[in-house]
Amino acid sequence: SHCRQRHPAYCRRSTTRGSAWQGVSSGLTIVQGGVPRTSYPHAVAFDAARPLVAYAAGTLGAFGSSDGGLTWTSLAAPAPAGGHYVSVGADPVRPGVVFLGEAAGGVHRRGGTGAPWVRIHDGLACVAATTDVGEYVSFAFERTGGGRAWALSPTDGLRRSDDGGLTWVRGAAGMTDARLNSIAVDPTDEWTVFVADA
């Protein structure tokens, strides 16, 4: 299945390789001031070890699905209710390990299903111990179980982790182009990593 943002259904799902779509926005809401508001998803990621488990990052928070994206529930994400997330990444070999990129900057990591969310500071762009300045818009992972992950920020460039996202280092010299916006690892050759710019 595939999911993409679209108005007015906000999120649509296809089980026909894209030839037909259905709205799947049930649960993509939070209540603010007594008024239910719908979150517009920016990104969707699936748990490779559990194909029916999905995660969505959006304008009003982070959401999870256990039925392939048909229905959603709000995740107990670390930002205040209604926090704006621009990216989500799910570790392909560690079920429940999820990363969220905030629009205001910074990354949150959940170490497994039911585990608490932790704001990652070690090696990511920070101006103080609790202030992040990098907006991380894309995540990628190796599938061999070695723990290598990648995070990409238009303002901070490319970062690499070799311990499942606990600590980070600069990905490569010269990878600080402010136009960088997407990263992917070749699933058949994990030595090959692609980075795209705007």
N, C-alpha and C positions, 0 to 999 in steps of 0.2 A: 504494500500500500504506500501511498505518497500523500503528503500533506502540504498545503501551501496557504499563504494568507490571501484572503479575498473578501471584499465587501459585497453584500452586507452579511454574509454568513461567517466572516472572520477567519474560519479555518475550514478547508474542504479536504475530503479524503477520496482517493480512487483505489478501487480494487481491480481495475480493468486496464492497467498500464496507461492510465491517463485519458482513456476515451470517454469516460463518464465520471462525474464528480458528485459528491453529496456533502452537505454541510454537517460538520461535526463540532459544534461549538458548545454543546451541553456541558455546563460546569465551568466554562471559562469566564467566571464572574467572581467578583468580591463585592461586599457591601461597604460603602463609604457614606457615613452620615445617614444611615438608614436607607440609602438608595443603592440598589444593585447596579453594578457597572460591569460591562464586558471588556475583557482584556484582548487587545489585538496581538496575536502571536508574531514575533519576529523570527523565531527559529524553533524547529522541532528536531528531536533526536530520539532514536530507538535504542533500547537495551539489547545488544547483540545476543546475549545469553538467554534473554527472555523476550521473544519476538513480540508479545502482546503489550509489553511495557514501553511506554513512551513518555517523553518529557517535553514541555513547551515553555519557552521564555517569551514574555510579552510586556506590554505597556503597563499592566497592573499586577505584575508578579509572575511566579513560576507555578506550573501545574503539572500533574502527573496523570497518566492513564494506565489502566490495567487491562483494557479491552481493545487494544490496537488503535486507540485514538478516537473511539466512538463517543466516549464520555470522559470528562476531566474532573479532577478535584485539586484544590489549592494545596501546594506543598508548604510545609512549615519552613519556608525560606528565611534567611537571616535578615533581609531588608524589611522595613516596616510594610504592613499590608498595603498593597498598591505600589510596591517598589518596581522600578522600571528595569527590566533585563533585556539585553540585546542579543545574547547568545547562550547556547546550551550545548554541552558535550557529554556523552556517556561513554565511559571506558568500555571497550568491546570485550574485555576478558575478565573484568571485575564487576559482577552484577551489583547494581545500586550505587556505584561510584559515579557521581555526577558533578559537573562544573557549570557554574552560572557566571556570565559576564554582566556586570551592572552598567547601565548607561552613564551613571555618574563616575564610573571607574572602579576597577577592582574585580577580584575573582573570589567566588565562594566555592568550597569543595565539600561534598558529602562523602564520607568514607565508606558508605554502604547503606542498604535499606534500613531506615530507622535510626541511623547514626546522626549526630548533630552536624549542622553546617558550620564550617570554619572558614574565616576570611584568611586568604593566603597572602602573606607579606614577604616571605623569604624568597628574594630574587625577582619579584615583580616590581613594577614602577611605583615607588613610594616617595613622598617628600617627608613623611614622618612615620612613626611606627604604626599608626592607625589611619593614615591618609593615603589612598591610592590615587594615582593620576592617570593610569593607563586604562583606556576602554578596550577590553579584549573582545574582539568581534568574531573570532573563529577558533575552534579547537580541533585537534587531530590526534590520533593515537596509533601506536603500533599494535599489531594483533598477536604477537608472539608471547605476550605475558612478561616481557622484560621491564615493563613499567615506563617506557618512554612516551612522553606526551608533548604536544606543541600548543602554544597559545600565541595568537597574533593580534597585535594592536596597531592601528594606524598612527598612534602617537608614541608608542614604545617599541615598535618593531617586533621582531621574532624572539620568543622565549622558548626554552627547551627544559623539560624535566626528565630525569632518569629514575625517579622514585615514585612514579604514579601521581605526580602533581603536588607533592609535599613541599619541594624546593625547586627553584627555577634558576637558570642561567641564560645569558645571551645566546640566542640560537646560532648566530654566525656574524662575523664582521661584515659591516656594510648593509645589513638587513634592517635599516631604520627608515626606509622610504615611507613617508606619511601616507602614501596611496595604498599601501598593502591592506587587503581586506579579506583574504580567504586562503586557507591552507588545507591540503589533503595529502595523505600518505597512500602510495600505491599498495593496494591490498595483496598484490602478488610479488612485490619487491619492496620491502620496507626500508631499503637503503635509498629509495627514490621518493622524494618529497616535493610537492608542487606548491608554489606560492603565487597568488594572483594579485595584481594591483588594479586600481580603478582606471 
